[in-house]
Amino acid sequence: MFERQKKKIKSFVILVLALLFMFALFVLMIKLLGTFLVIEDRPKKSDAIVVLGGEEGADRVRTAAELFHKGFASRIILTGAPAGGEVGSAKYMSYQITKFGVPREALILENQAKTTHENATHVKAVVSSMGFKSAIVVSSSYHMRRARMIFNKVFDGTDVKLLYSPVRDIDYLDGSWWKYPEKRINVFSEYAKLIYYQKYLF
């Protein structure tokens, strides 16, 4: 009887330890899934700041305005086309960014891009026409790895130096993104898009 009890206790302890290990592994995986997407360079003085349009445009323009006011660049390229009959991302962001003290004469609007790849392609044309040799690309934290992959590919062969400065969102770094439905969608959709771009565009 005593031996049987000992075996049951031992089995229970092993099960608990196994569950704890699996939980720790899950937490680590969740954290890594978020941190892998976040790319952040140390900002340096550049010719322009490039802001990619998107649902989190307000946060992106705020980040760009902070870089502008710290003197990292004197021009800001806002890129994003209208969706249907709506005001385009670039134009809408231009309204927002002036509220953060950025003068309109510092802005360059690119109104054609509808995807990240088009953002990169059209921004490349703007950068070339303006004679810029460096730029800081601003986007959401979860979007930055794909943005860097695409921009680096499109700008390959040029002498333009690109740096990447994401919106600061600690949730993608500490694993908290898992708690929020929309951030779960952001992370999983980014991985799907990364795979798609890697397979079909590169």
N, C-alpha and C positions, 0 to 999 in steps of 0.2 A: 504493500500500500504506500509506504513512504517513498519507495523508488519510483512508483508511478507518479506520485505528486511532484517529485523532483524533476522528472522528465517533462511534466506539464509546465512547470515553472520555467524550465530551461527553454522549451519551445516558445513560450509566451515572450520571454526576454528576447529571443532571437527574432521573433516576429516584430516586436516593438522597435528593435534596432534597425531591422530591415526597412520598416516604414519611415523611421527617422532619416535614414540614409537616402531613401527615395525622395523624401520631402526636401532635404538639403540639395539634392541633385536638381530637383525641379526648380527650386528658388534660384540656384546658380544659372541654370539654363535660361530662365526668364530674364535674369539680369544681363546675361551675355547677348541675348537676342536684341535687347534694347541698345546696349553700349556699342555693339558692332555697327549699328547704323549711324552713330554720331561721329562726325569728323569735325575737328576743330583745329585750325592753325592759329598760331600767334599772329595777330594782325600787324602789318607793316604799312608804311606810307605807300600808297598806290595811286594810280591815275583815276580810278573810278571804283565805285561800289555798285554791284549788280544785285538787284532785288528781284527774286523770282515770284511771280504772282501765284496765288493759291488761296485756299480757305482761311489760312492763318495770316493773311496779308497784314493785318494790324500789328501783330507781333513782329513780323519781318521788317516792316518799315520803322518800327521803334528801334530795333537792333541797328538798322542802317543809319538812322538819325544819330544814335549814340556814337557810332563809328565816325560819322561826318563831323560831329561837334568835337570829337577828340582829335580831329585833324588828320585822319588816316586817308582821306580823299576829298577832293573839292567838287567832284561830279558824281551824280547818282543815276544809274540806268535802271528804269523800272520796266519790267518786261511781262507782258500778258495780254492776250486778246480778249475781246468781248465774247461772252457765251450767249448765243442767240441775239436778242435785242438789248441785252443788258449793257451797262457801262463796263468797259474792259478793265481787267485787273490793273493794268498800268495806269490808266486814267484815275481809277478809284484810289489806288495807292498814292497818286500824286496829291489828291485832296487830303488824305490822311497824314502824309509825311510833312506837309506844310504846318500842320498843327503842332508838330514837334520842333518847329523853328527852323526848318530847312527852306531856304529861299527857292522860289520857282525857277529862277535862272540857273540853279545848280542841277536841275532835273533834265534827263533825256528819256523820252517815252518810246518804248518799242511796243507797238499795238498788234502784232501779227501772231505771235507765238501762242499755240494752244497746248503744247506738251513740253516736257522738260528738254527733249531733244531739239524742239523748235526754239525754245528759249536760248539754248546754247548756239544754235545756228544763226539766229537773228542777232544775238548779242555779239557774236563774232564779227558780223558785218558792221555793226555800229562801232565796235572797238577799232576795227580796221580803218573805217572812214574818219574816225576822230584821231587816229594816230596814237591811241593809248597802248602802253606797253605792260601794264599791270592792272589787276582788278581784284577786289574782294567780293566773293560770291556769298550772298546771304539767303538762307532758306530755313525751313523748320528743321529741328534736330533730327527727326526720323527720316527726313528726305535727303540729308546731306551726303550720304555715301553714294546714292544713285546719281545725285546732281554732280558730284565730283567725277564719277566714272564717265558720265556723258560729256561734261565740259572738257575734261582732259582729253577725251577722244576727239571731240570736235576741234579743239584748239591745238591738237598734235601737229607739229611741223611749223608752228608759229613761234615767235619769240616773246609771246605774251605770258607773263608770270601770273598765275592764278593762286589765290589763297581762299580759304573757306571759313566762314564765320557763322555758325548756326544760332538760331534763337535759343536762349538758355532755358532748358526744360529738364529739371532734375529727375522727373519721372522716368525718362528714358535711360537714365544712368544708374538709378538705384533699384530698378525693377518694379517701381510703383505703377508703371503704365498698364500692368496687367489688371489693375483694379477698375480701370475705366473703359467701358465698351468702345468709345470712339478711338481711343489710343490703341486698343487691341486691333481694331480694324486698320489703323495706320500702319502698325508694325507688320501684320501679316500681309497686307496689300503691298507694302514696300518689298518684302521678300519675293512675292510673286512677280512684281515688276522688275526687280533685279535679275531674276532668272530669265524673264522674257527678253529684256534688253541684251543680256549676255548671250542668249541663244540666237536671237533673230537680228539684232542690230550690230553686233560686234563679232 
